[in-house]
């Protein structure tokens, strides 16, 4: 591929990922038209390239975010004496239950608005998050 063509595809991928406000974990086949039709009309190798770029972007974005948050925590600890604690098992259970209840309300609202796949998208996100967290942990320990 010519350098100008590669730069064009990178620009297209960036626009595709940012301007259409796609979640980094949203399956591409769940897109609504006209974007879905546009994506499906692309050659299969181009679709694969965009999926690969999107995955790489998502992994880099998540890693950068976690690294930034870690640096902020360290700075606050040193600069302000802030101490961070993990929740107790009871608190963790309460937080998880409250989060699940809030998610359930959001799912119902989204479904009422005609978004039929919100639970599948959430399940996809959770599965991807667990996978990437495991990869990150393995890389950090290995």
Secondary structure as UniProt FT lines:
FT   HELIX           3..18
FT   TURN            19..21
FT   TURN            24..25
FT   HELIX           28..30
FT   TURN            33..34
FT   HELIX           35..41
FT   HELIX           44..80
FT   HELIX           89..112
FT   TURN            113..114
FT   TURN            116..117
FT   HELIX           118..141
//
